[in-house]
Amino acid sequence: MTPQPNRRPISRRQLLGFGLGTAAAGLLAGCAVPGSTNVNKAALVPAAVSGQKVELTYWAWLKDLQKVCDVWNKTHPDIQVNANWIPGGNSGGYQKMYSALAAGGGPDIGQVELRQIPEFMLANGLVDLARYGAKDYEAKYDDAAWAQVSFVDGIYGIPQDTGPMGFYYQTALLEQAGGEPPTTWDEWRDLAEKVRKTGAQNYLEVFPVSDASPFAAYAQQAGARWFKVDGDEWVVDMTDDKTLMVAEFFDGVIDDKLVDTSAGAYSPGWYASAASGKIAAVTSASWGDALIESVQGGEGKWKVAPMQKWGDTGFGSSAIGGSTAAVLANSKHPKEALEFITWMTTSKEGIDAMIKHCGIGWSPAKDYIGAQREKPSKWFSGQNYNEDVFVPAAKEQNVDWSWSPVTQSAFTSLQNQFRRKLTSGLKLTDAVELAQKEIVQSFKDKGLSVRTAR
């Protein structure tokens, strides 16, 4: 089922802990901030006059992004876009952006992950694109993607790619186990037991204790909402019934040795196990297809099914990853930047170029997934899996889910505690509770008002 919750968006004022302003923003760990000026309280930057030449810069870790910009540049001589490669966000790209903003510079456009938007907002680092007409484009984007960039009346980035999830599997290995693609997580567990019986080293899937992204996605699918705002403070709710249900489920799965915990998906060990028939499947995002195609000898042996659900509750799918094209605070041409990034993410020319040259994840445009993705895949057994699986999955997500200004430290806390499952037998249910305490402290360290839900 796919419930439609009443999402209560979060304001930038709430992000700042109501009145803590740049003193709190300055506490962003490892980040310089632009200063006390909030560009969204200043007058609008006027659009360029007719005939005026505009040059935009775009910092991103996408490969060959300039080739996408060149498609635009050929037909828009007055607005030229230059792409500059930067390291992936937390590998140095974000620090580079923050440093440039603090110095009064930086690009017009920056690639910012969906889960990092609140932290950039806290640092006064993003232009509210609603002031420049972004809401006119809302109907063009998947609802879940748009919800991640929307905060009250503001739009703080344009969805660039997302990661709706499905179940990738090796057909012969499931047949060998006498199973079929699961429709529920209980069926998934039953299938995992069957696969284990086919060989001592055979597993249905892996469970990475060193990467909290899958666990967060599973909780998100179940209907959890870890971060929200009540009145004048943040509320952290990671010990809710939905999250603990997911944690308890995987506690049992790990205790019964039904998953391989030695390596995460797409690691060298995972590729070796998948190629040798010891890993039968992976629950992963739409962008996982390109990674699975690197499994040696795998062509024609894999298919994709809808993500298994938490019974009659929660949502049909979830998401991992996703990023935005955000206009940074010091841009001199936000109107023109918005024009380019909406073209890039909704037009057929832009989407096809992004897939061809940059290998982006799922296009967040409602009406077009890309010509390449409309065709059956020889590699995936001739299946038209993008249309069959990921188009519906993009519409069946938890639009009530929000990230927070401490997302990265939250993931670090979860991962550190999850590792204790293997080293000392700590229950995941207890690990989540311990991580929540650390996450609450992270809010306090930034000077933000915070409490737990229970």
VOVEXKOL-722257 format. One line per 5 residues: their letters; for each residue x, y, z of C-alpha. Coordinates in steps of 0.2 Angstrom, whole numbers, plus 5000, padded with zeros to 4 digits. Example, Ala and Ser with C-alpha at 12.3 -4.5 7.8 and 13.67 -1.06 7.14 Angstrom:
# residues 2
AS) 5062:4978:5039 ~ 5068:4995:5036
END
This chain:
# residues 454
MTPQP) 5000:5000:5000 ~ 5005:5018:4998 ~ 4998:5030:5011 ~ 4999:5048:5008 ~ 5004:5057:5024
NRRPI) 5002:5075:5028 ~ 5019:5081:5027 ~ 5023:5096:5038 ~ 5038:5105:5030 ~ 5052:5113:5040
SRRQL) 5057:5131:5039 ~ 5074:5138:5038 ~ 5070:5147:5054 ~ 5067:5130:5062 ~ 5083:5124:5055
LGFGL) 5092:5138:5064 ~ 5084:5133:5081 ~ 5074:5149:5081 ~ 5085:5164:5082 ~ 5102:5156:5085
GTAAA) 5107:5163:5068 ~ 5125:5162:5062 ~ 5132:5159:5079 ~ 5124:5142:5077 ~ 5128:5140:5059
GLLAG) 5146:5143:5063 ~ 5146:5127:5073 ~ 5145:5117:5058 ~ 5159:5104:5060 ~ 5173:5107:5048
CAVPG) 5163:5119:5038 ~ 5166:5138:5035 ~ 5150:5148:5032 ~ 5146:5163:5021 ~ 5144:5175:5035
STNVN) 5129:5184:5043 ~ 5121:5188:5026 ~ 5105:5179:5021 ~ 5104:5181:5002 ~ 5086:5176:5003
KAALV) 5081:5191:5014 ~ 5090:5203:5001 ~ 5082:5210:4985 ~ 5080:5198:4970 ~ 5094:5198:4958
PAAVS) 5087:5204:4942 ~ 5087:5193:4927 ~ 5100:5198:4913 ~ 5093:5210:4900 ~ 5090:5205:4882
GQKVE) 5107:5202:4873 ~ 5117:5202:4889 ~ 5130:5187:4890 ~ 5129:5177:4905 ~ 5142:5164:4911
LTYWA) 5137:5151:4924 ~ 5149:5139:4933 ~ 5143:5122:4939 ~ 5153:5112:4952 ~ 5149:5094:4952
WLKDL) 5157:5076:4954 ~ 5148:5070:4938 ~ 5159:5064:4925 ~ 5159:5073:4908 ~ 5146:5086:4914
QKVCD) 5153:5098:4902 ~ 5146:5088:4887 ~ 5129:5090:4895 ~ 5132:5109:4896 ~ 5138:5109:4878
VWNKT) 5121:5103:4872 ~ 5113:5118:4881 ~ 5127:5130:4876 ~ 5124:5126:4857 ~ 5106:5133:4858
HPDIQ) 5108:5146:4871 ~ 5122:5158:4866 ~ 5117:5171:4879 ~ 5118:5159:4894 ~ 5134:5148:4893
VNANW) 5138:5135:4907 ~ 5155:5129:4912 ~ 5157:5113:4922 ~ 5171:5111:4935 ~ 5174:5094:4942
IPGGN) 5176:5093:4961 ~ 5178:5077:4973 ~ 5162:5069:4979 ~ 5153:5078:4992 ~ 5161:5072:5008
SGGYQ) 5177:5068:5000 ~ 5181:5086:4998 ~ 5168:5094:4987 ~ 5157:5101:5001 ~ 5172:5109:5010
KMYSA) 5177:5117:4994 ~ 5160:5124:4992 ~ 5159:5130:5010 ~ 5176:5138:5008 ~ 5172:5147:4992
LAAGG) 5155:5153:5000 ~ 5165:5160:5015 ~ 5176:5169:5004 ~ 5162:5177:4995 ~ 5164:5167:4979
GPDIG) 5159:5150:4973 ~ 5150:5143:4958 ~ 5132:5148:4953 ~ 5127:5130:4954 ~ 5133:5116:4965
QVELR) 5129:5097:4966 ~ 5122:5094:4983 ~ 5115:5078:4989 ~ 5097:5078:4995 ~ 5102:5073:5012
QIPEF) 5114:5088:5013 ~ 5102:5102:5009 ~ 5097:5106:5027 ~ 5115:5108:5032 ~ 5118:5120:5017
MLANG) 5103:5129:5022 ~ 5109:5131:5040 ~ 5125:5139:5033 ~ 5115:5152:5023 ~ 5123:5143:5008
LVDLA) 5108:5141:4996 ~ 5097:5152:4986 ~ 5078:5150:4989 ~ 5073:5146:4971 ~ 5055:5149:4974
RYGAK) 5059:5167:4974 ~ 5064:5165:4955 ~ 5049:5155:4950 ~ 5054:5137:4954 ~ 5037:5132:4960
DYEAK) 5031:5134:4942 ~ 5041:5117:4938 ~ 5035:5107:4953 ~ 5022:5097:4943 ~ 5037:5091:4932
YDDAA) 5046:5081:4946 ~ 5042:5066:4956 ~ 5033:5070:4972 ~ 5046:5062:4984 ~ 5061:5071:4975
WAQVS) 5052:5088:4976 ~ 5048:5085:4995 ~ 5066:5083:4998 ~ 5070:5101:4992 ~ 5055:5110:4999
FVDGI) 5055:5119:5015 ~ 5039:5128:5019 ~ 5038:5141:5005 ~ 5055:5139:4999 ~ 5064:5128:4986
YGIPQ) 5082:5125:4990 ~ 5088:5115:4975 ~ 5081:5106:4959 ~ 5081:5087:4960 ~ 5095:5081:4948
DTGPM) 5094:5062:4951 ~ 5086:5050:4964 ~ 5087:5032:4969 ~ 5071:5022:4970 ~ 5074:5004:4975
GFYYQ) 5070:4987:4968 ~ 5076:4969:4971 ~ 5089:4963:4959 ~ 5092:4944:4958 ~ 5100:4930:4949
TALLE) 5087:4920:4941 ~ 5096:4903:4941 ~ 5101:4905:4960 ~ 5083:4908:4965 ~ 5077:4894:4955
QAGGE) 5090:4883:4963 ~ 5084:4887:4980 ~ 5066:4884:4974 ~ 5061:4902:4977 ~ 5054:4917:4969
PPTTW) 5057:4936:4971 ~ 5049:4941:4987 ~ 5034:4953:4989 ~ 5036:4955:5008 ~ 5051:4956:5020
DEWRD) 5044:4940:5028 ~ 5045:4931:5011 ~ 5063:4938:5009 ~ 5068:4930:5025 ~ 5060:4913:5020
LAEKV) 5070:4915:5003 ~ 5086:4919:5012 ~ 5084:4903:5022 ~ 5081:4893:5006 ~ 5097:4900:4998
RKTGA) 5108:4896:5014 ~ 5103:4878:5012 ~ 5110:4877:4994 ~ 5128:4879:5001 ~ 5138:4884:5016
QNYLE) 5144:4900:5008 ~ 5128:4905:4999 ~ 5118:4920:5004 ~ 5103:4929:4997 ~ 5110:4946:5001
VFPVS) 5123:4956:5012 ~ 5119:4967:5026 ~ 5133:4981:5028 ~ 5135:4986:5046 ~ 5148:4999:5040
DASPF) 5135:5008:5029 ~ 5119:5015:5037 ~ 5111:5020:5021 ~ 5102:5004:5017 ~ 5095:5003:5035
AAYAQ) 5089:5021:5034 ~ 5080:5016:5018 ~ 5072:5001:5025 ~ 5066:5012:5040 ~ 5060:5025:5028
QAGAR) 5050:5012:5018 ~ 5042:5006:5034 ~ 5035:5023:5038 ~ 5048:5030:5050 ~ 5052:5049:5051
WFKVD) 5068:5051:5061 ~ 5068:5070:5061 ~ 5054:5083:5062 ~ 5051:5100:5071 ~ 5039:5103:5085
GDEWV) 5036:5121:5089 ~ 5054:5129:5092 ~ 5064:5113:5093 ~ 5070:5098:5083 ~ 5063:5081:5087
VDMTD) 5073:5066:5085 ~ 5063:5050:5083 ~ 5074:5035:5079 ~ 5067:5023:5092 ~ 5049:5023:5085
DKTLM) 5040:5007:5082 ~ 5044:5007:5063 ~ 5063:5009:5066 ~ 5063:4996:5080 ~ 5053:4984:5069
VAEFF) 5066:4985:5056 ~ 5081:4984:5068 ~ 5073:4969:5077 ~ 5070:4960:5060 ~ 5088:4962:5055
DGVID) 5094:4957:5072 ~ 5086:4940:5069 ~ 5092:4939:5051 ~ 5110:4942:5057 ~ 5109:4931:5072
DKLVD) 5102:4917:5061 ~ 5117:4920:5049 ~ 5105:4923:5034 ~ 5115:4937:5027 ~ 5133:4940:5023
TSAGA) 5140:4954:5034 ~ 5158:4952:5028 ~ 5157:4965:5014 ~ 5144:4978:5008 ~ 5136:4978:4991
YSPGW) 5147:4982:4976 ~ 5163:4980:4986 ~ 5177:4969:4978 ~ 5171:4954:4989 ~ 5153:4956:4984
YASAA) 5158:4956:4966 ~ 5168:4940:4968 ~ 5154:4932:4977 ~ 5141:4937:4965 ~ 5151:4931:4950
SGKIA) 5154:4914:4958 ~ 5135:4912:4963 ~ 5137:4914:4981 ~ 5127:4930:4982 ~ 5110:4929:4974
AVTSA) 5102:4946:4975 ~ 5104:4964:4981 ~ 5090:4976:4987 ~ 5097:4992:4980 ~ 5093:5009:4971
SWGDA) 5089:5011:4952 ~ 5107:5016:4950 ~ 5113:4999:4955 ~ 5110:4992:4938 ~ 5126:5000:4931
LIESV) 5136:4992:4945 ~ 5128:4975:4944 ~ 5133:4975:4925 ~ 5151:4974:4931 ~ 5148:4957:4938
QGGEG) 5159:4946:4928 ~ 5149:4934:4917 ~ 5132:4940:4923 ~ 5124:4946:4907 ~ 5107:4938:4905
KWKVA) 5107:4930:4922 ~ 5099:4944:4932 ~ 5082:4952:4933 ~ 5074:4965:4943 ~ 5058:4964:4954
PMQKW) 5049:4977:4965 ~ 5056:4980:4982 ~ 5048:4969:4995 ~ 5036:4977:5007 ~ 5034:4977:5026
GDTGF) 5017:4968:5025 ~ 5002:4979:5024 ~ 5011:4994:5032 ~ 5023:5007:5025 ~ 5027:5011:5007
GSSAI) 5030:5001:4991 ~ 5048:5007:4989 ~ 5061:5018:4996 ~ 5076:5027:4990 ~ 5095:5027:4992
GGSTA) 5105:5042:4987 ~ 5100:5056:4975 ~ 5107:5074:4973 ~ 5101:5091:4967 ~ 5108:5105:4957
AVLAN) 5107:5119:4969 ~ 5110:5138:4966 ~ 5123:5144:4979 ~ 5121:5159:4989 ~ 5134:5170:4979
SKHPK) 5127:5167:4962 ~ 5125:5183:4952 ~ 5113:5175:4940 ~ 5101:5164:4950 ~ 5086:5166:4937
EALEF) 5097:5160:4923 ~ 5104:5146:4933 ~ 5087:5140:4937 ~ 5083:5140:4919 ~ 5097:5129:4915
ITWMT) 5095:5116:4929 ~ 5077:5114:4925 ~ 5081:5111:4907 ~ 5094:5099:4912 ~ 5083:5089:4923
TSKEG) 5066:5089:4913 ~ 5069:5091:4895 ~ 5072:5076:4884 ~ 5088:5083:4878 ~ 5095:5087:4895
IDAMI) 5090:5070:4903 ~ 5097:5060:4888 ~ 5113:5069:4889 ~ 5114:5067:4908 ~ 5112:5048:4906
KHCGI) 5123:5046:4891 ~ 5138:5057:4898 ~ 5136:5057:4917 ~ 5128:5041:4920 ~ 5116:5049:4933
GWSPA) 5104:5039:4944 ~ 5085:5039:4941 ~ 5079:5055:4932 ~ 5066:5064:4944 ~ 5056:5070:4930
KDYIG) 5038:5063:4930 ~ 5036:5062:4911 ~ 5052:5056:4904 ~ 5065:5043:4911 ~ 5077:5044:4896
AQREK) 5076:5036:4879 ~ 5089:5023:4885 ~ 5079:5018:4899 ~ 5063:5015:4889 ~ 5071:5000:4881
PSKWF) 5072:4982:4886 ~ 5089:4977:4893 ~ 5099:4963:4886 ~ 5110:4962:4901 ~ 5095:4960:4913
SGQNY) 5087:4946:4903 ~ 5078:4956:4890 ~ 5067:4964:4904 ~ 5061:4982:4903 ~ 5064:4984:4921
NEDVF) 5065:5003:4922 ~ 5047:5004:4915 ~ 5041:4989:4925 ~ 5049:4992:4942 ~ 5057:5009:4944
VPAAK) 5043:5020:4937 ~ 5031:5014:4950 ~ 5044:5014:4963 ~ 5047:5032:4961 ~ 5029:5035:4965
EQNVD) 5028:5024:4980 ~ 5039:5032:4992 ~ 5038:5040:5010 ~ 5036:5059:5005 ~ 5035:5063:5024
WSWSP) 5054:5058:5026 ~ 5065:5073:5030 ~ 5084:5074:5033 ~ 5092:5086:5045 ~ 5107:5097:5048
VTQSA) 5116:5082:5056 ~ 5113:5069:5043 ~ 5132:5064:5041 ~ 5135:5063:5059 ~ 5119:5053:5061
FTSLQ) 5125:5040:5049 ~ 5142:5039:5057 ~ 5134:5036:5074 ~ 5123:5022:5067 ~ 5138:5014:5058
NQFRR) 5149:5014:5073 ~ 5136:5006:5084 ~ 5131:4994:5071 ~ 5148:4987:5070 ~ 5146:4982:5088
KLTSG) 5134:4969:5082 ~ 5148:4959:5075 ~ 5161:4964:5088 ~ 5152:4962:5104 ~ 5134:4955:5100
LKLTD) 5125:4972:5103 ~ 5107:4971:5097 ~ 5103:4983:5082 ~ 5088:4989:5093 ~ 5100:4994:5106
AVELA) 5112:5001:5093 ~ 5099:5013:5087 ~ 5095:5019:5104 ~ 5113:5023:5108 ~ 5116:5031:5091
QKEIV) 5101:5042:5094 ~ 5109:5049:5110 ~ 5124:5054:5100 ~ 5114:5062:5087 ~ 5104:5072:5099
QSFKD) 5121:5078:5106 ~ 5126:5083:5088 ~ 5111:5094:5087 ~ 5116:5102:5103 ~ 5134:5104:5098
KGLSV) 5128:5115:5083 ~ 5118:5125:5096 ~ 5101:5119:5090 ~ 5086:5116:5101 ~ 5082:5097:5101
RTAR) 5073:5083:5111 ~ 5069:5065:5108 ~ 5051:5060:5104 ~ 5050:5048:5119
END
